């Protein structure tokens, strides 16, 4: 794919992170790999993976965010609205 290609790039993200990103409540997404040079600086679409989180996974995530607030600031989340969305 050339850098002038206008087709959108898609990034697959598990739920609930995809919803939080689209809602503007998770402004950062980190990956262990670096984007190829031709993809850097391009807009991407968020593809929510088909895997929906189980209730116990959401409960653990909410508890982790609550515990981490004092040390890490909620991993790049807009914390209070994100917690409300996760709890709903």
C-alpha positions in Angstrom: 0.0 0.0 0.0 1.4 3.4 -0.9 1.4 6.4 1.4 -1.0 8.2 -0.9 -3.5 5.4 -0.6 -6.8 6.8 0.6 -8.2 3.5 2.0 -8.7 3.7 5.7 -6.5 1.7 8.1 -8.3 -0.3 10.7 -7.1 -1.1 14.2 -8.8 -4.0 16.0 -9.4 -3.4 19.6 -11.1 -5.6 22.2 -14.2 -4.3 24.1 -14.6 -2.3 26.2 -11.5 -0.4 25.0 -13.0 0.1 21.5 -16.0 1.8 23.0 -13.9 4.0 25.3 -11.7 5.1 22.4 -14.6 6.0 20.2 -16.3 7.8 23.1 -13.2 9.9 23.5 -12.6 8.5 27.0 -9.4 6.6 26.1 -7.3 9.0 24.1 -4.2 6.8 23.9 -3.7 3.2 22.6 -0.4 1.6 23.0 0.9 -1.3 21.0 4.1 -3.3 21.3 4.9 -2.9 17.6 5.7 0.2 15.8 3.5 1.2 12.9 5.1 0.9 9.5 6.4 4.2 8.1 3.7 4.3 5.4 1.0 4.1 8.1 2.3 6.7 10.4 0.4 9.9 10.6 -2.7 8.5 8.8 -6.2 8.3 10.2 -7.5 5.0 11.4 -10.8 3.4 12.1 -11.5 1.5 15.2 -12.7 -2.1 14.7 -14.3 -3.5 17.8 -13.5 -7.2 18.0 -16.3 -9.6 18.2 -15.3 -10.7 21.7 -17.4 -9.0 24.3 -16.0 -8.9 27.8 -17.5 -11.1 30.5 -19.0 -9.4 33.5 -16.2 -10.7 35.8 -13.6 -9.2 33.5 -15.4 -5.8 33.5 -15.6 -5.9 37.3 -11.9 -6.7 37.6 -11.1 -3.8 35.1 -13.2 -1.4 37.1 -11.5 -2.4 40.3 -8.1 -2.1 38.7 -8.8 1.4 37.5 -10.1 2.4 40.9 -6.9 1.1 42.5 -4.5 2.6 40.0 -5.9 6.1 40.1 -3.4 7.2 42.7 -0.4 5.7 41.0 -0.9 5.7 37.3 -3.9 7.9 36.6 -6.1 5.2 35.1 -3.9 4.2 32.1 -4.6 7.2 29.9 -8.4 7.2 30.5 -10.7 10.1 31.2 -11.4 8.2 34.3 -14.7 9.3 35.8 -16.7 9.2 32.6 -15.0 5.9 31.6 -15.9 4.3 34.9 -19.5 5.4 34.5 -19.6 3.9 31.0 -18.0 0.6 32.1 -20.4 0.4 35.1 -23.4 0.9 32.9 
